[in-house]
Amino acid sequence: MTNQDYANASEPTTPLSGSTSSSLLERVKTNEPEAWRRLVKLYAPVVYGWGRRAGLQAQDASDVVQDVFAAVVAAIGQFSASQPGDSFRGWLWTITRNKVRDLFRRAQRSPGAPGGTEAQQQLAQIAKPPAEAPSADAAPAERRESLYRRWQEAVRRSLHWEEH
């Protein structure tokens, strides 16, 4: 999905108006590709909207969508609506809020690039080299980071992501 796709998407009335289908979540937990596609189609625009309402620029909101779904992939097996009031949407909101906070913290720690916005845009258009597979003797954090980058690239391709 492109930034414009998120901006033009209206929030679906089902299942978001009530609760997320437990059968959809169970299928997602078993890594059913069609269930993941449906979950992303339903919730990526919602997460993007939350990011934009939090004050993020379009590209940053798109990055948050990817970060949120990376976290969902990692933790979906642990999600449980066992307590009254628990919901997938609430869980997703908590993840999104934390990812937005992470983005703001990173932005505060790193100074802006010299040359201003135009220089940053030019740098952003330079193609990034493909992530290499982690070596067997790489540290766990390096392997995890490499796998995360490869997963992000796969998600971008599967969603027909457009870089701006």
N, C-alpha and C positions, 0 to 999 in steps of 0.2 A: 504494500500500500504506500502511496505517496503522502506527503504532508497534506496536499490538497484533498486526497481521499478522506483523510481523517477529519479535516475541517468541514467537508461537505456531508459527512456521514451523520445521520441522525441517530440518536440512541434508540436501539430497538425496544419495542414495548414488551416483548417476551424474550427470554425468561427474566429479563432484568427488572421488570416491574415488581416481581415477587421474589422468587429465589431461582437460582440456577438449577436446572434439572439435575437431580442426583444421578440419573442414568448417564447424562453427558459427563459429569465429573468422574464417575466410575470408569467410563470408556477412556477418558483422558488419563486416568491413573494407570490404565493398562497399555498406554502409549499407542492408542488407535489413531492413525494419521488423520482420518476424517474427523474424529472428535477434536483433535488439536486444531484443525483448520476451522472448525465451527467455533470453538472457544476463542481463537484469535480474531475471527471475523466479528464475533459478538462484542468482545471486550477491548480490542485494540483501540477502536475509536473512543471508547469510554475513558481508557487510561490516558490517551492523547488529550482529550478534553480536560481531564483533571490537571494534567501538566500545564496546559495553556492557561487555565483558570488560576493556576499557582504563579503565573507570571513568566513562564518559560517561552522562549522564542520557539518557532516551529521546529527547527532542527534539534534543539535540546529536548523538546517534548517527544520527538521521534526517538531520540536516544533513550529517553526514560522508558518508552514503550518497550524497547528491546531489553533494557535492563530488568524491567518488571517481569517480562515473560521468561527471561533467563532464570530469575528467582523462582517463578512459578514452576518451571521445569524441574528445578532442583528440589523444590519442597512440596510439590503437589501430593506426594504420597503421605505427607504428614498432615495435610489439611483434613479437618474433621469438624463438622457442624454439630458437635455433641452437646453444646451448651445452648440454652434458650437464647435466642438473639444472634447466634453465630450464623454467618452467611458467607458464601464465596465472595460476593461483591464487597462485603466488609473486609474480608481478608485481603482481597486485591487492593482495596483502598489503602490499607495499612502498608502494604508493600510499596505502593505508588508513593505514598507520603514519605516513606523512608528513602526511596530512590531520589525523589525531588530534593530532599534535605541533603543527601549525599552530593548531589550535583551542585547545590549552592555552596556546600562546604569546600568542595574541590575548586570551585570558581574563586572563592575567597583566598584560598591558599596559593593559587597560581596567578601571577601577574599577567596582564594582557600582553599580547604579542606586539613588539615594536612595529610601527608602520600602519597601525590602525586596522579598521575593518577590511579595507580593500586588500591589504597584505594577507590577512587571515583567510579571506575568500580565495585568494590565489593559492595559498598553501593547501586549503581544503580540496582543491580540484586536482592536486597531484595524486596520482594513483598510489595506493598503498601496496607494498609487496604482499603476496599471499602468505598467510601464516603457515609456517612449516610444522610438521608433526613433531611432537615432543620426543626427545630421545628417551630411551628406557632408563638412563641414569640421571635424567633431569630431576631437579628438586620437585616435590609435590606441588608447590605453589606455581612453579614454571609450567608444569604439565597442566595444571588446572587453568592457568591463564591462556595457554595455547589452545586447549580444548574449548574454552569460553570464546576465544576469538573465532575459531572455526565454526562454533555453533552460531555465533552472531552472523557470520557470513552466510551460513546456510539459511538462517531465518530471513535475512535480507533477500536472498535469491527466491525463497519460497513465497515471499510476500510481494515480489516484484518491486522492491524498494528502489527509489530513485534518490541518489545523492545530489544535494544542491550545494 
